[in-house]
Amino acid sequence: MPERRSPLYDYHLRHAAQLVRGGGDYLVPLCYTAPTEEHLVVRRDLGMQDLSSMGEIDLKGPGAERLLDQLLVNHVRDLEPGQLRYSTMCNPAGGIVDDVTVYKFHDEHFMLVTSSAPRRQSARWIAEHAVGTATYVTDISASIALPVIQGPRSREFLASVLSDIELERLRYFRFAPARLGDVSLVVSRSGYTGELGYELYTPAEDAGWAWDHLLASGRSWGLRPYGAAAMHSLRLEKGYVLYGVDISDAQTPYHAGLDRWIRFEKRSFIGREALLRVQQQGVAERLVGLTLERAAPVPAGAAILPISDVATRTRRQLSGAEAGAPHDELSAGSTPIGRITTCASAPTVGGVLALGYLDVHHAWPGARVAVHDGHHVIAAVVTPTPFFDPAGARLRARPGRAS
């Protein structure tokens, strides 16, 4: 598959330490300096990331609301203009087609923002179901760039550079038009980091100027760009899932812990009957958080084992400061009870965290399991998510209040 390039590709090519394939078929910056530094900049001050690999689908017409109500498991009809909402979009078997946010401009105009990896698949899914619904569906992804500003100082900084918007009145999961110089934007109070943050839907032709202007204006505020590596550790600390990594159409929202957004009071939506059956019958495995007792992450796909299948051997340390001292060594059994989907070092929380699917009989907080990376066996503990700021106080921070 040919690689696609963000409208901000030239900047990334000049300044990123490494570009990698991400967002399905995009080349994206892995980092600009060091992932840990970039992570902490977002937690302590503010950072900016290019998320132009996301998909944007414009829906207009008298049938748009009804179509979205069928496509999404969450409510759409009670949305107010200027409000956005998270939802999964499922197939008839209950499998997750995508996890999305829906933006309401007015009763006959919406925008659906898809995940990066399945954006083409999601655009086709929406278009196929729009036939005969009096809805005009347009994939506008190529015309939109998406710089995002995240961090506790993001409101103050953006208030200093944006016009025609009152950021202090923009509540969480609300959006409004604004201007950056002569460029018209849509500013959404949302993000993927767990911090106070904003996403700036920007015309692609103006993206280069907007990015450079934001960086120059933000220098005195400590603004720095961050890449995909920091994004993954930031979202992992919050327990946020990524489509194609943690979720796919092989899982239902019940497997992934996303069932709290299902609204069965809706009489009809795609996947409703299948999801009711899953609700009644339960699932064999579900996504959990894990804290690993080691200093380095394990790869995705690493097996999770019951601790009862792991043998402990005591050996003498042969070299180093602890030479001669005994230490315990784990060796794997052969009965996997789950698998790791995401694993990374967590600069804010400390240590190594992971998400993974685990047999429900072992998926309770505090349960001890083992992770086998193919070479070593590492002890781990099932840990409630979010690992960081579980009450969400930081992303809902009000003006004038420290997070």
C-alpha positions in Angstrom: 0.0 0.0 0.0 1.5 3.4 -0.9 2.3 5.7 2.0 0.1 8.8 2.4 1.5 12.1 3.7 0.0 14.6 6.1 -0.3 18.2 4.9 2.4 18.8 7.5 4.7 16.1 6.1 7.5 18.6 5.1 7.8 19.8 8.6 8.0 16.3 10.0 10.6 15.3 7.4 12.8 18.1 8.5 12.4 17.9 12.2 11.3 14.4 13.3 13.9 12.0 14.6 12.2 9.2 12.9 9.1 8.7 10.6 7.2 5.4 10.8 4.1 4.0 9.1 1.1 4.7 11.3 -2.5 5.6 11.0 -3.0 2.8 8.6 -1.0 4.1 5.6 0.5 7.4 6.7 4.1 8.3 7.5 4.0 9.8 11.0 6.6 11.1 13.4 7.6 8.6 16.0 9.3 11.4 18.0 11.2 14.7 17.5 13.5 14.5 20.5 12.9 11.7 23.1 9.5 10.1 23.7 9.8 10.5 27.5 10.6 14.2 27.3 7.7 14.7 24.9 5.3 12.8 27.2 6.3 14.9 30.2 6.0 18.2 28.2 2.3 17.4 27.6 1.6 16.4 31.2 3.4 19.5 32.6 3.0 22.3 30.0 1.7 21.8 26.5 2.5 19.8 23.4 1.3 19.7 19.8 0.7 16.7 17.6 -0.4 16.2 14.0 -3.4 13.9 13.9 -4.2 14.5 10.2 -4.4 10.7 9.6 -7.8 10.7 11.3 -10.8 10.5 9.0 -13.5 13.1 8.7 -16.9 12.2 7.1 -19.4 15.0 6.5 -23.1 14.1 6.7 -25.8 16.5 5.5 -29.5 16.2 4.8 -32.8 15.4 6.5 -31.8 11.8 7.0 -28.4 12.4 8.6 -29.5 12.2 12.2 -31.5 9.0 11.6 -28.6 7.4 9.7 -26.2 8.1 12.6 -28.7 6.8 15.1 -28.6 3.5 13.2 -24.9 3.4 12.8 -23.8 4.2 16.4 -24.6 2.4 19.6 -24.7 5.7 21.5 -27.5 8.4 21.3 -27.3 11.0 18.6 -30.8 12.6 18.8 -30.2 14.4 22.0 -27.0 16.1 20.9 -27.0 19.9 20.8 -25.4 22.0 18.1 -21.8 22.4 19.1 -21.6 19.2 21.0 -19.6 16.0 20.2 -20.0 12.5 21.5 -17.9 9.3 21.6 -19.4 6.0 20.3 -18.5 2.7 18.8 -19.9 1.7 15.4 -20.7 -2.0 15.3 -21.5 -4.6 12.6 -24.6 -6.9 12.8 -22.6 -9.4 14.9 -21.7 -6.8 17.4 -18.0 -6.5 16.3 -16.5 -3.0 16.4 -16.2 -1.5 13.0 -14.7 1.7 14.5 -14.7 3.9 17.5 -15.7 7.4 16.5 -16.7 10.9 17.6 -19.8 12.6 16.1 -20.0 16.4 15.9 -23.4 18.1 15.5 -23.4 21.4 13.6 -27.2 21.6 13.3 -30.1 19.2 12.9 -29.2 18.3 9.3 -25.4 18.6 9.5 -22.9 16.3 11.3 -19.3 15.3 11.1 -18.1 11.9 12.1 -14.4 11.6 12.9 -13.0 8.1 12.5 -10.0 6.3 13.8 -6.9 6.5 11.6 -6.3 2.9 10.7 -9.9 2.0 9.5 -10.8 5.4 8.1 -11.3 4.1 4.5 -13.3 1.1 5.7 -15.4 3.3 7.9 -16.1 5.8 5.1 -17.3 2.9 2.9 -19.4 1.5 5.7 -21.2 4.8 6.2 -21.7 5.4 2.5 -23.2 2.0 2.0 -25.7 2.4 4.8 -26.5 6.0 3.6 -28.1 4.7 0.4 -31.8 5.7 0.4 -31.6 7.7 3.6 -31.8 11.3 2.2 -28.2 11.9 3.5 -25.4 13.4 1.5 -22.1 11.7 2.7 -18.7 13.2 1.8 -15.3 12.0 2.9 -13.5 15.3 3.6 -10.4 13.8 5.2 -8.1 15.0 2.5 -9.2 18.6 2.9 -8.7 18.6 6.7 -5.5 18.8 8.8 -5.7 18.2 12.5 -3.1 19.8 14.8 -4.0 19.1 18.4 -2.8 21.2 21.4 -2.7 19.2 24.7 -1.6 20.0 28.2 -2.5 22.0 31.3 -1.5 25.3 29.7 -3.4 24.7 26.4 -6.3 27.0 27.2 -4.2 29.9 28.2 -2.0 29.6 25.2 -4.8 29.2 22.6 -6.6 32.1 24.2 -3.6 34.2 23.3 -3.6 33.3 19.6 -7.2 32.5 18.6 -9.9 35.0 17.9 -13.7 34.9 17.6 -14.0 32.2 20.4 -14.4 32.3 24.2 -12.3 29.3 25.2 -13.1 29.7 28.9 -16.7 29.0 28.1 -16.0 26.0 25.8 -16.9 23.0 27.9 -15.4 19.5 27.6 -16.7 17.7 24.4 -17.9 20.9 22.9 -16.7 22.7 19.8 -16.9 26.1 18.2 -15.6 28.1 15.2 -12.5 30.3 15.7 -9.9 32.1 13.7 -6.1 31.8 13.8 -5.0 34.9 12.0 -7.0 34.8 8.7 -7.6 31.0 8.9 -11.0 29.7 9.9 -10.9 26.7 12.2 -13.2 24.4 14.2 -11.9 24.1 17.7 -12.9 21.1 19.7 -12.2 20.6 23.4 -11.2 17.0 23.3 -8.1 14.9 22.9 -6.3 11.5 23.3 -4.0 12.3 26.2 -6.2 12.7 29.3 -5.1 16.4 29.6 -7.0 19.6 29.1 -6.7 19.9 25.3 -8.1 21.1 22.0 -8.2 19.7 18.5 -8.0 22.2 15.7 -9.8 21.2 12.4 -7.9 23.2 9.9 -8.1 23.6 6.1 -5.4 21.4 4.6 -4.1 24.3 2.4 -3.5 26.4 5.5 -2.0 23.7 7.7 1.6 24.5 7.2 1.2 28.2 8.1 -1.0 27.3 11.1 1.4 24.8 12.5 4.4 27.1 12.1 2.5 30.0 13.6 1.4 28.0 16.6 4.9 26.7 17.2 6.4 30.2 17.0 3.7 31.7 19.2 4.0 28.9 21.7 7.7 29.0 22.1 7.6 31.2 25.2 4.8 29.0 26.6 7.0 25.9 26.4 5.1 24.4 23.4 6.8 21.5 21.7 5.7 18.9 19.1 5.3 15.3 20.2 5.1 12.2 18.1 3.3 8.8 18.1 5.5 7.3 20.8 4.5 9.9 23.4 0.9 9.7 22.2 0.9 5.9 22.9 2.3 6.3 26.4 -0.1 9.2 27.2 -3.1 7.3 26.0 -2.0 4.1 27.8 -1.8 5.9 31.1 -5.5 6.8 30.6 -6.4 3.3 29.4 -7.6 4.7 26.0 -7.9 2.1 23.3 -6.5 2.3 19.7 -8.4 0.7 16.8 -6.3 -1.9 15.1 -4.2 -2.4 18.2 -6.5 -2.9 21.1 -9.8 -3.2 19.3 -11.1 -4.5 16.0 -14.2 -6.2 14.6 -13.2 -9.3 16.4 -14.3 -7.7 19.7 -17.5 -6.3 20.9 -17.7 -3.3 23.1 -18.2 -5.7 26.0 -14.9 -7.3 25.4 -13.1 -3.9 25.3 -14.8 -2.3 28.3 -16.7 0.2 26.0 -20.2 -1.1 26.8 -21.0 1.9 29.0 -21.6 3.8 25.7 -24.3 1.4 24.5 -27.8 2.7 24.6 -30.3 -0.2 24.4 -33.2 2.2 25.0 -32.8 3.0 21.3 -35.2 0.7 19.5 -32.9 0.0 16.6 -29.2 0.3 15.7 -26.8 -2.0 13.9 -25.6 -4.8 16.2 -28.3 -4.3 18.8 -29.6 -7.8 18.9 -26.1 -9.4 18.9 -25.0 -7.0 21.7 -28.0 -7.9 23.8 -27.0 -11.6 23.5 -23.5 -10.8 24.6 -24.8 -8.8 27.5 -26.9 -11.8 28.7 -24.3 -14.5 28.0 -21.2 -12.6 29.0 -17.7 -12.8 27.4 -14.8 -15.2 27.7 -12.2 -12.5 27.9 -12.0 -8.8 28.4 -9.5 -6.0 28.1 -7.7 -5.2 31.4 -4.9 -3.0 32.6 -1.6 -4.6 33.8 1.4 -3.3 35.7 4.5 -5.3 34.8 7.3 -6.0 37.3 10.1 -5.1 34.9 11.9 -2.1 33.5 11.3 -2.5 29.7 8.0 -3.0 27.7 7.1 -6.3 26.1 5.9 -6.6 22.5 2.3 -6.7 21.5 1.1 -10.2 21.3 3.1 -11.4 24.3 1.2 -14.2 26.0 -0.4 -13.8 29.4 -0.1 -16.9 31.6 -1.7 -18.0 34.9 0.8 -17.6 37.7 0.1 -21.2 38.7 1.7 -22.4 35.4 4.9 -20.5 36.1 7.8 -22.2 37.9 10.1 -20.2 40.1 13.8 -21.1 40.2 16.4 -19.5 42.4 19.8 -18.8 40.9 22.9 -17.0 42.0 23.7 -13.6 40.3 27.0 -14.2 38.4 28.2 -10.7 38.0 27.6 -7.0 38.8 27.0 -5.3 42.2 24.8 -8.3 43.4 27.2 -11.1 42.3 26.7 -14.1 44.4 23.2 -13.0 45.7 20.2 -15.3 45.0 17.4 -14.1 42.8 14.2 -15.7 41.6 13.7 -16.6 37.9 10.4 -17.4 36.3 9.9 -20.0 33.6 6.8 -20.4 31.5 4.2 -23.1 31.4 2.1 -23.7 28.3 -1.4 -22.5 29.0 -1.9 -18.8 27.8 -4.9 -17.1 29.3 -4.6 -13.9 27.3 -2.4 -11.6 25.2 -0.8 -8.1 25.4 -2.1 -5.5 23.0 -0.3 -2.4 24.1 2.7 -2.0 26.4 4.9 1.0 27.2 6.9 2.7 29.9 4.7 5.2 31.7 6.7 8.4 32.6 4.0 10.0 34.7 2.8 6.9 36.6 6.2 5.2 36.6 7.0 1.6 35.6 5.7 -0.4 32.7 2.0 -0.6 31.9 0.0 -2.6 29.5 -3.4 -3.3 28.1 -4.4 -6.9 27.2 -7.2 -9.4 26.8 -7.5 -11.8 29.7 -9.7 -14.7 30.6 -12.5 -13.3 32.7 -11.7 -15.8 35.5 -8.4 -14.1 36.0 -9.5 -10.5 35.1 -10.0 -9.0 38.6 -8.1 -6.2 40.1 -5.0 -7.4 42.1 -4.9 -10.7 40.3 -1.3 -11.8 39.7 -0.4 -13.2 36.3 2.7 -13.7 34.2 3.7 -12.3 30.8 5.9 -14.3 28.4 7.6 -12.2 25.7 9.1 -15.2 24.0 12.4 -15.1 26.0 11.5 -14.1 29.5 8.6 -14.5 32.0 7.6 -11.3 33.8 5.3 -11.1 36.8 2.3 -8.7 36.4 -0.7 -7.5 38.3 -4.1 -6.7 36.9 -4.7 -3.0 37.6 -7.8 -0.9 37.2 -7.8 1.7 34.4 -7.3 4.6 34.0 -3.9 4.3 35.6 -3.6 8.1 35.7 -6.2 10.7 36.9 -9.0 8.2 37.2 -11.6 10.9 38.0 -10.7 12.8 34.8 -10.1 16.1 36.7 -7.3 17.2 34.4 -9.2 17.0 31.1 -12.2 18.7 32.7 -10.2 21.4 34.3 -12.0 24.8 34.6 -10.5 28.2 34.0 -8.4 29.4 37.0 -8.2 26.0 38.6 -5.0 24.0 38.9 -5.2 20.5 37.7 
